[in-house]
Amino acid sequence: MSYRIEVNGLPFDVEPRPGQCLRTYLRDRGWFGVKKGCDAGDCGACTVQVDGEPVHSCLYPAVRAEGRRVTTVEGLAGTDGELHPVQRRFLDAQGFQCGFCTAGFLMTAAALDEEQLDDLPQALKGNLCRCTGYRAIEDAIRGVRHAEAPGAGEAVGRNLPAPAGPQVVTGTARYTFDIDVPGLLHMKLLRSPHAHARITAIDTSAALQVPGVQAVFTHHDAPDRHFSTARHEHPEDDPDDTRVLDDTVRYAGQRVAAVVADTEGAAEEGCRRIEVAYQVLPAVLDPERAMEPGAPVVHDKDARTARIARPRQNVVGELHGEVGDVAAGFAAADEVYEETFRTVRVQHASLETHGAVGWIDDGGRLTVRTSSQTPFLTRRALCALYDLPADQVRVVAGRVGGGFGGKQEMLVEDVVALAVLRLRRPVKLEYTRAEQFFGATTRHPFSVRVKAGARRDGTLTALELRVVANTGAYGNHGPAVLFHGCDESLSVYRCPNKKADGYCVYTHTVPAGAYRGYGLGQVTFAMESALDELARRLGLDPLLLRARTVIGPDDPLVTPVSEPEEDLRLGGYGLDQCLDIVRRAQAEPRTEQVPDGWLVGEGSALSMNATGPPGGHFADARMLLRPDGGYELSVGTAEFGNGTTTVHRQVAAGELGTTVDRISVRQSDTDVVGHDTGAFGSTGVVVAGKATLRAARALADAVLDFAAARLRVPRAQLRLTEDAVLADAAGLRLTLEEVHAAARAVGVTLAADGHFGGTPRSMAFNAQYFRIAVDPGSGEIRVLRSVHAADAGKVLNPMQCRGQVEGGVAQALGATLFENVRVDGSGRVETATFRRYRLPAYADVPRTEVHFTRTADATGPLGAKSMSESPFNPVAPALANALRDATGIRFTELPFTRDRVWQRIDAAARE
């Protein structure tokens, strides 16, 4: 039987494999715009059109496409190269951030009729975005323009579009696996069914008999050394408790063996054939119980060498500190409030799952292409694991499909490197969506006991925290998350007496790791809820209490968490403006329509967030003059929707007096610069951007110095323009092409390097306001108004920065209202699909009004502050405070699901 299909106007007659879906069939033909987000029809990243109708190609059998016309995002544009109107609108509104979901949204939007445009919540229910918060996507569909043309004029402060935008909307942007690697082998992982067990025997012989299986790796093949999957500039910040493959498994889902085969199917069958004998051991799932005497020990390791605080008590890290006299402070209070607040596991849910492909290049180097926020630190870790010199390892990140801290880990590269080094052939490992839930990392669940005391006028007399963080089976980021979570949440308030006790605890559950906010969101939920309740008991407006007690621009940062960090300072202060914005929103008339019988309330919260980790966060940048008179910028930082690439070009263009379209960028490759700690901790702009600023300034000086010598005029008479060096007084003009040619003729390379060490560090401030309605009969919460105030310093690209805020608010709303990685009584993750783990869809996310303060930071490039993580932090407490205002009930546990809200309202009504 002949098989014929038309894809983007081209005929194909290759029959699909038995059972093959249309998604993999199209990608096998090179249509990489068709993405894998879930393979279950839940996310829409794989959407294509079949005879003009959008379908999820991961569910559509390829055989059903016989005789049909299939269009992918690559085929939307006209044959003359003219973009489809929807593609153009997505560029004009910058309706994307990481862009991994964009092709799916484009294919859905391009098929909408007028009736569907009137009901976007229904029309877009099959497409998910984790980055944007959906406002920019709605604007794109409706034709709202935000992006400006990148022509002449001052670059900084303008809404200039992402340089990769045309590639994103045409499906030609290349993510981790959007490349063709000849001779590629596929890896699949066998994972533990037990929460805690010792492997007593493992038989791989049957697996090796599966046709196509090339190798099986177990703990016998792994390096006999421990490391941390967390990636930090200083590896000693994290506990060394992990092996590539271990003979003891500590959570259900931990990898046991790796099978490498010619096809994914053969690798999967190989995993099924491995026989493993386990000695099942007692497991502990609750962090409080894990600290009790006699609890099962998760890591029986040497405390000093593994950097684990108290291994026998399952405490990986702890903090204890006090300033002033907390007991006396509570005795002096007119009102004291004490309560315990709890948060749960949340999945990063980046639509591109973890994955890497590795090979040996022509020069004999190990090369790893990976979806990572930290390519340089990953290279360092691989070198340490396999005793390789740095010049024999190259790590490259293509465009990364979302991160949110989840890709500040080494979860796949280590085992891929093991296989490549043994087999000397290319190997690919790509997590399934289920593996992303039970084999990657989550947000840390926290239990926070808050005690707060104040006088009648709202003056705080004492603040006390007891925090327990569940880090799961491995410590990776645990201690740092604990410290960071407690630090800024306490130091943002003026109070003479503060105390904190914190414990980061091992359990036999899926590991937690870095997640947007890095612990601060969890503690801020508790602290801001407690202060709101304290204000109500004192009869004060909660905003007034905050205004009276927050630190001012000249106040010291007082914290009991650690010794004062000398490199941390208020480089710019906009917290007062943030509170003013919220106060104005609260005072404005209510115009929203509320169903009869629903309860209405409003609430607000604030947060302070430090940029980057203590101890230094380093970035190098390099700029050179190209032969055509343009510039090339090389940076190490990765692009995953954070917008750093756009801003770096704007910063460089401003220093060089040119336009951003004359600056090309090389990035996310350990070959392009000396070092970059990574794009995390909101450092992509304020650290790597500072390095870019210094490189651009140095190159401008070099070009002007050379031109002055060439033209024989004083340097002070010269200035750089878009494409030339001008000497206004003498009327001379030397094009940049001529400058480059003249320099080359005498053996001079016009290039410059920039470096920044990430210190001093500054603080960003945020405040969130909600007005909500609650249905007492069902527990449904409806957001009537959402206002966010952000102190981002000098906003280098308002459109992009607003998108970061909107995305942060949307992601935090998911964690506040319904997201929860549930673990059953045996330690297994129950919510391993998007269908069981509810992500915010278009219909779930309100439009947030974003307001920026007018400040400038003394540290960041051109006055900019960080604004990737911090918008997340005040959302949960602001909504909790609005819920308290509406219902009179203080909710202390996230998420605020309908059933939980209804049960509390119903119980209160019965009392």
N, C-alpha and C positions, 0 to 999 in steps of 0.2 A: 504494500500500500504506500503510495507516495504521499508525502506530507508537505504542504506548502503553507507558508505564513508570510504576511507582509508586515515588516517592522519599519516604521518611519519611511515608508515608500520603497523600501528595499525588500526583494523577495528572498526567502530562505526555505530550503527544502530538507534541512537536517531534522530527522525525527527526534523528539524528546526521549529521554531515558524513561523507563517504566516508572510511573508515579511522580515524574518531575513536575514541579510547579512552574508557572510562567515566569516567576521572578528569577529563579536560577537559570532557566532557559535563556532569558534575555541577557543576564549578566555573562553567561557563557559566550554569547555573541558579541560582547564588548560594550553593552549598553549599561555603563556603570552608574548612570543617574538613577537607576532603580535600586533602592536601598533596602537593607535588611534591618528592621527595627524590632520585630517580634516573631515573625513567621507564624502568627496566629490570627491575623486579620484584625488586630486591636489598635495599631498605631497609625496605619496609613502611609508609612514612609515608602512603601513599595507600589503606591498607586500608579496605574497606567490606564490608558483608555483602550478599550476593545470596541471597535466600530463606533467610536465616539462616546462610549459610556465608561465612566471611571469604575475600575475594579481594583480590589486588593490582589495583586498578582501572586502573593505568597499563598493564597487560598485557591487560586484559579489554576486548574490543571492545564498544563501546556498543550495537551492533546485537544482541548476544547477550542484552542485558538486556530485550529486548522481552517484555512480558507478565510480567515478574518483579517481585519486591518488593525494592527496594534500600533499605538503611538506612545512613546516614552517622552520624558521631558526634553530629550535631545531633539525630538522631532516636532516640537511645538513651533519653533521658529520657521519662517518661510524659507523656501529654497534659495531666495536671494540673500539670506542671512538676517533679514529684518526680524526683530524680536516680536513674538506674539504680544498683543496688548497686555495680557496678564503678566507676562514676564517683565514688561516695561514698567508696569505699575508696582510690582514687587521691588524693582530697583528704585523707583522714585520714592517709595515709602520706607525703604529698607525693611521689608517684611520678613526679616530673618536675622538670626545671630550666628549660631554655629552653622546653620544651613542644611543640616542633615535631613530635616523633615520637609524642606522647601519644595523639592521635586514633587512630593506627594500632594502638598497643598496646591501647587500650581496645576497639577493634572485634575484635581477636584474642582478648583476654581474656574478653570477654563471651560468646564462643561456645565456651569451653573446657568439656569435660565432666570428670567426676571422674578418669577415666583419664588425660586429658591434663594435669590438674593435678599428677599424680604424676610427670610427665616434662616439666618446664618447659623444659629445654634443647632438647628436640625441638619442643615446642609453640611456642616463641618464636623458632625459628631463622629465621623470615622477617621479623623486626622488629629494626631496629638503633636503638641510642641512643648518642649521642656524649658526653652530658653526665653521666649519673647513675652510671655504673658498675654499673647494673642492680639493686643491692641494694634501693633504694627501690621499684623496679618490682616485684620479687619480693614485698616486704612488702605492697605494695598489692594484688597478686593474692591473697595469702594472708590478707588482712584484718588485718594488723598496723597498729596505730594509733600515730602519732608526733605529729601536729599537735595542738596544744591549742586550745581555744575562745578566740577573741580578746576575751573579756569583761574585766570589771574586774580590776584587779591590776597589779602592776609589769610593764611590757611588756618591758623589757630582760632578756635571759637566758632567755627562754621560747621554746618551739618553736612560735612563731606561724606560721600558714600564709601563703603568698604571696597578696597581695590579688587577683591575676589568676587564682588557682586555679579558681574557678567558671567563668570564661570559657575557660580552657585545657581543662578536662574536658568542656565542652559544645561546643567547636569555635567559639566566638564571639570568642575572642581574635584580634585582627587583626594579622597579620604584614604584611610589606612589600606583597605583592600581593593581600591580602585586602580589596580595595576595588573599587568599580565606578567607572571613570573614563570618562565619555562621550567619544566621538570618539577613543579611544585608538589610537595607531599603535604598531607593533611594530618593534624594531630587532634585526637580526642582524649579526654581525661576520664578515667574511672574514679568515682568519688565514693567516700565512705557513707554507708547507711547508718552508722552509729555516731552518737555524740562523743563517745570516749571509748577507745579500744586500742589494744596493742596487736599489731600484725605479727602472727606467729609463723605463718607460712604464706607464700604467694607463688602460684604456678602459672607461668605465662606460655607454656608449651602449646596449648590449644589455640591461643590467640595468634601465635606465630605461624600456625598452619592455615590461617584465613588467607585466601588469595588476595594479594595486594598489600598485606601487612609487611612493613619493612623492619620495624623494631618495636620493642616494648621496653619502657624504662620504669624502674621501680626505685625504692630507697637504696637498693644495692648499687645503683648507678649514679646516685646523686652525690654531690660534694658533701663530705662529712664536716660541715661547718654551719653555724647559725648566723642569721642576719635578720633585719627587719624589712618588711615590705614597704614601710613608710619611707618616703624620700624627703630628706632634709639636708641642708648644707652641711650640718654636723651630724654624722651618723650616730654619734654617742648620745644624741638627744632621745633615742628610741631604744627599746629593749631588743636584744638579739635572742629571739625565741623561735625562729622559723627556719625550716629546711626546705630545699627545693622539693624533695619527696621524703616523707618521714615514715618511720616504722611505728609511730604512735599517732593516732588521729584524735583530734580534740574537738571536732564539731561535725555534725552531719552535713556532708557536702565537701569536706576536705579532700583534696586530690590524693589518690593512692598510687595511681600508675598512669603513664602516658603512652598511648598507642599511636604510632606513626604509620600511615598507609598511603597508597596511591590515591584513594578516594575517601571522602568523609564516611560513606557507607561502610567501607571496609574497616576503617578505624573504629567506628561505632560497634561493628560486629566483633572486632578484636577485644574491645572493652567488655562485651558481654561474655566472652569466652575465658577471661581471666578468673582463676579460682583463688580466693583469698580466705585464709583462716584467721579469724579474729578472736582474741580474748577480750570479751566485752568487760569494761571497767565501770565503776560507779561514776555518775556524772552529776554536776551541780549546775543549775540553770539560773538561779537567782543570786544576784551579787551580795545581798545581805547574808544569805545562808553560806555563800562561798567564803565569807570572812569568819564564820563560826568555827570553833575548835572541832576537829574531826571531819571537816568537810573534805571531799575529794580534792586533791591537789592537781591543778591544771598543768603547771610547769614546775617540775622538781629540778630546778637548776640552781647553779651558784649565783647568789644575789649580786655579787660584785662583777663577775665576768659577763653575766647576761644583762646587767643593769636592770634588775627587777627588785623593787623595794623590799618586799617580804614574800618570797615565793611560797612558803609553807602556809601562809594565810591568804594566798591568791591576790595579794595587793601588788599590782605592778608599779604603781606610783601613788604618792600621797602628799598632801600639803597640810600644814598646821601653822597658824599665825594669828597674832593679835596685836592691834595697836590701841593704846589707851587702856581703859578698864571697862570691859563690856558689862560686867555685872553691875558696876556702879551706874553705867549709862542706862540700863533698864530700870534700876531703882529710881532714877531721876525722871523717868518718863511718865507722862500723864496717860498714855495709852500704849499698850503693847499688843502686837498682832503676831501670831505664830501659826504656821501651817506648812504642810508638806505638799509639794507639787511634783508631778511626774510627767515625763515625756517618753515617747516610744521610738522604736527603730523606724527610720525612714530610708528608702532607697534613693540613690542619686537619679536613677532612671534616665541617664543620658541615652538618647536613642541609638547612638553607636555604642555597641557593647565593647568590653575590653577585648583586645586582640593584638596580635603581632605576626609579622612574617619575617623570617630571617634567612640569610644565605651567606655564602663565602664569596666575596667579590673577586675580580680578576687579580687584585693585588694580594689575595690571601687573607683579607680582613674579614672578621665577623661583622656583618651588617644586619641591623635590626630596624625594621620599619614598624612603628608602633603608635597606638592611640594613647599618647602620654602627655601629661603636663610638664614632665621633667626629663627630657631626653638626656641632658648632661649628667644628672644624678643617676639615671638608670645606667648609663655607660660606666660610671664609676663603680656601681654595685656589681655589674657583670664582670668587670675587670677583677674586682676583689674575689668574687666567687670562683672564677675559673683561672686565676693567676695569669691574666693577660695584660700586657702593657696597653696604655691608653691609645697609642697610635695603631693598635691592631683591632680596635673596636670602633665602629661607627653606629650611632643611633640617630634615626631620622623620624620625625613626626610629620605626617602629611597634614592636611586640614583635619582637625579633631572634632568629632561629632558630639560635643558636649563633654563637660568634665565635672564641675561643681565640687572639686576636691577628690572625687572618686578615682581620678587618674593621677593623683599624687602618690601612687603606689606602684610597686613592681609585682604584678600579679600574674603575668603571662610571659614576660620577656625572659625570665630565668630558665623556665623549662623549655621554651623554644630554643634558646641558646644552647642548652644541653644537647638537644636533638641535632641541631645544625653542626655543632662541633664534633659529634660522634659520627654522623652520617655524611657530612660534607655535601649535603644537598639542601635545597630550599625547603623550609617547613613553615606551615601556617597553622595558627591556633586562633580561632574566633569563638568567643563565648556565645552560647545561646542566651535567649532572654531569661530562661529559668536559671542558668548558671550565674547570670548577673545578680540574681536574688540570693541564691544560697552558696555561691562560690566567690563572690566579690566582697565588698564591705558595705556597711550601712552607717547612718548617723548614730552616735552614741545615745542609748537611752539613759536618762538622768533621773535620779530622785534628789530633790532639793528641799531641805528643811530651812525655811526662812523665819527669822525672828527679827522684828523691827520695832523700835520704840521711838516715840516723839513727844514733844511738849504740845500744849494746846495750840500754839501758833504755827505748828508744823515743823519746828526745828527738830532734826533728827538727833537722838541721844545715843542710839546704839543700833548696829546692824550685825547680824550673825548668820552664818551659813553653815550647814552640814550637807555636803554633796557626795553622792555615790554615783559613779559613772560605770556602766557595764561595758567593758571593752571587748567582751566576747572571748574567743579562744586564743587570740593573739593580741599583743599590746600595741603594735605599730604606732599609731598617733596618740594612744590613750593618755599618758601623762601630760603631754602638751595641751591636749584638748581640755583636760581638767583644769590646768593652771590658767589657760586663756579664758575659759568660761567664767571662772571666778574673779579674775583680775579686773577687767574693765567694768563689769557689772557692779562691783563695789566702789571702784575708784571714781566713777562718774558722780558720786554724791559726796557732799561735804558732811562728815560725821566724825566726831572726835574719837569714837570707840567702835572698832570693827574687829570681827573675828571670823575666821574661816577654817573649817576642817573638811578635807576632801579626800576621797578614796577612789582610785581607778582600779577596778576589780576584774580579774579573769573569771569567765564562766565557760561552760562547754556549749557555746552558741556561736552562730555566724559572727565573724569578727566585725567590729566597728572600725571606723577610720576617719580620715579628714572629710568634712562635709561643710558646705557653705555656712559661715559663721563660726565654725570651729569651736563648738561648746558654748559660745556666748549666747546663742539663741535659746538654749535650754535654760541657762541660769537667768537670763533676762526675763523669760516667761515667768519664772517664780518671783524674782525681785520686783518687777513692775506690777505684777498682780498684787503682791503683798503691800506695796506702797499705796496702790490705789485703794485697797481695803482699809489700810490705816488712815488715809485721808478721809474716807467716808465715815469712819468711826469717830474721827475728830470733828466732823461737821465741816470739813474744808473741801474746796474744789480741788480734785486731784492735780489739775494743771498748776494751780497755785502752789501746792506743796512742792511739786517738782521745781518750779521756777525759783522758789526760795532756797532749795537745798542742793541744786546741781552745782558743780564746780564752775567757776568763772575763768576768764582767759588768763588770769594771773595766779590761779590757785595751783598748789602742788597736787600731784597724783598720789594719793595716799591709799595704800593697799596692804592688807595683812598677808597677801599671798606670797610675796617674795620680797627680796631687797629691791629698793627703788631702781628701776632700769634707767641708767643715765642717758641712754640714747632715745628715750621715749619722751615726747614733749607735745604741747599744744602748739603746733606750728601755725595754726590758724583756727579761729574760734567762731563757729556759727550756730552753736546750740541755742542761744537766745533767739536767733532768727527762726530756727526750726520750731521752737515752742510758740513763737508769735504766729507762724503760719497755721499751726494746728488750732491756736486760740481763735483766729479769724474764721477758720472753717467751722468751728464749733458754734460761733456766734451767728453764722449766716442762717437765714430762714430755711425751714424745711419745706421742700417742694415735692418730695417723692410721694407717690401713691402707695398706700399701705393697705393690704386687705383687712377687712373688718375682723376684729378679734385678735389680730397679731399684736405682739408686744414690741415696742420700739426702744432702743437704747443707743448710747454713744460711748465711746471710750478711746483713750489714747495711750501711748507709751513712747519711750525714747530709748536710745542706745548709743554707746560709744564704742568704736572699733579701732584697734591699732592696725597699722599697716605692717604686714610682714612679721616674721618671727624674730625674737631677740637673737643676738649673736651674729648678725650679718646675713644679708641676702644679696648675692653678687650678680652683676650683669656686665657683659662686655658688648660693645657695638663697634662696627667698623663702617666707614663711609669712604667711597672713592668716586672720582670723576671718571665717567665713561667716555669712550672715544666720540660718541655722538653728542657730547655736551650735557647729557643727563647725569644722574647720580645713581649709585647703587648703595643700598643700605643693607648691612648684614646684622641680624640680631639672633639670639638664641631662643628667645621666648616663643612659646607655642601659641597658635591662634585656634581658639575653640569657641568663638562667639563672643569673647571678651572685648573685641574691638581694638586690641593693641596695635595691630598692623596699620589700621587707619590712623590712629593717633600718632604713631611713630613717624609716619610720613608727614603728617601735619606739623609736628615739632621740627623735623628736619627741614621741611620746606620753608618754615618761618625763619629759620636761622640762615638759610642759603638764599633767601629772596627769590624763591622759585615757586612753581606750582607742584601739587602732589603728583600729577600725572607724569612729571619728569623724574620721579624717584621710583626705582624698582626695589623690591625687597626680597632678600634671601633670609630664611629663618628656619627654626626648629630642626637644626641639623648640627651635629657636633663637629662637622667640618668647617662651619662658616665663621665661628668666632672661638675665642679661647674658652669661655665658660659662661654659663647662665644657670643660676640656681633653679629657676623654673617659674612658671606662671601659676602661682598660688599665693594665698595671703594678700590678694589684691595688689600684687607687685608688678603686674605687666606694664602698667603705665608709670607708676611712681618710682620704680627702680630701673627697669629696663628702659623706660622712657627717658630717665635722667642720663643713662649711658648714651642713648641716641642723641640727646641734646648736646652732650659734651663732644661727641664725635663730629656732629654737624658744625659746631662752633670751631673746632680745631681744623676741619677741612676748609671752612670759609676763610680762616686765617691763612692756611697754606696756599689756597688759590690766589688770594689777594696779594700775598707776599711774592709769589712767583710772577703774577701779572705786573706788579709794581716794578720788579727787576726787568721784566721783558719790555715794558713800555717806558722805563726810565723816568718814572714820576714818583713822587712821594706816596707811600701807602695810604696816607690819610685822605688823598684826593680820589681814591677808588671806591667803588661800591659794586656789589653783585646785583645783577638783575636776573630775570627769568632765564636768559640764555647767553649772557655776556657779562664782561667786566667793563664798566664805564669809568672814564676819567672826565668828569663833568667840566672841570676848569679848562682842561686841555682839549676837550672835544674828541677824545680818543675812545675807540671801542674795539674790544678784543673778544670775539665770540668764545664760548666755552669749548667748542670743538677745536678752535685754534689754540686755546690754552693747553688742552690735552695734547695736541700734536706737538706743540713746542716743548712741553715737558718731556714727552716721550723721546724727542730727538736728542735730548741731553741726558737721557737715562733717569729721569725723575718720575716717580709714581706719585700722583697727587691723591693721597689717601690719609685717613686719620682714624685713630682709635679713641673710644670713649669707655669709661669704666665708672661704675657706681657701686658702693658697698652696702647700700641699703640702710645706712645710718647717717644722721639721726632718723628716727621713725616718728611719724605724726599720727594724729587721731582724726577719724571721720565721725560725724554725728548724723543721726537720723531720728525722725519722729514720725509716727503713723497715727492716723485718725480714722475711725470707722463709725458710721451710723448704720445700724442693722435693724432688721425686723425678724421676729421669731414667732413661729406658729406653735402655740402651746399644745395644739392637738396632734402634732406630728414630730415636733422637734426640729423642723426645717429652719435653717438660718439663711436669710437673704440679705446680702450686703446692699444697702441703699446708697452709700457714698463711701468712697475710699480716697483719702488724701495723704500723700507722703511728702515730707519735707526732708531734703538731703543737703548736707554740707559737704560738697564735693570740691571745695576750693574753687580754683579757676576751672570752669568746665570747658575742656578742650574741644569736645564734639557733643553739643547738647542732644542731638538726635540719638546718638549711641548711648550716652550716659543715661538718658531717660529710659532707653530700652533695657539697660541693666537694672534700673530701679523697678520698672514694671515686671521684668522677669523674676526678680528677687521677691517681690510682693506676691506674685502668683504662685511661685514655688512654696513660699511660706504659708500661703492660704491652704495649699494642698496638705501640708504637714499639720496645719491647725484643724482642718475640718474633717479629713477622712484618711489620709495616708497612714498606713501601719503595716510594717513587716511582721506578721504574726508567726510566732514560733510555738509549736505544740509541746505537749508534756514530755516528748522524747527528744526534743531539741531540733526537730525538723521544721524548716520554713514551710508554712502553709500557703503563702501568697506568692507563688513563683511565676505568675503571669500577670499581664496588665489587666486581664479580665477579672482577676481576683484582688488585684492591688489597684485601687482606683487613683488614677492620676487626674489632675485638673484638665478638663476639656474646655473648649471655647465657651460653652454654656455655663461653666462653673466660675469663670473669672470676671469680676467687674472691671470696668475701666477705672484706673487709678489716676487721679490728678497729681502730677509730679511737679514740685516746686523746688528750685535750687536757691540756696542762700547766696549772698554776695560776699564772698570771702576769697582770700588767697593764702595758700600755704607757704610757709617759709622754707620748706624742704623739697616738696615735689617739683617736678619740671614745670616751669612757668607758672607756679602757684597751684598746680593740680593736686588733688587728694585721691585716695582710693575710693571706689564705689562699685565693687563687684559683690563683695560679701555682705556688707553692712545693711543694705535694705531689708534683708531677710529677718534681722534680729528683733525689731519691735513689733512685728506683725501679730504673732500669737498673743502676747499680752494685751495689745490694743483691742483685739477682737474679744479676748476674755473679759476685759473691762467693760466693753460694750454689752456683752452677754450678761454680765453682772448687773449692769444698769437696767437692762430690759427685763430681767427675770427676778432680780433680787437674790440670785443664787450665785455663790462663788464656785466656779468650776475649776478644779485643780489638776485635772488630768487630761492630756491630749491623746487623741484628737477629739473634737467636739462633734461626734457623730450624732445623727438624728436620734437614734435609739437612746443614747446616753443622755442627750439633752431632754428628750421627752420623759424619760424615767425620773430624772431629777425634778422636773416641773410637776409631774404627776404626783410624786412623793410629797413635794412641798404643799401641794393643794390638799392632800389628804391629812396633813398634820393639823 
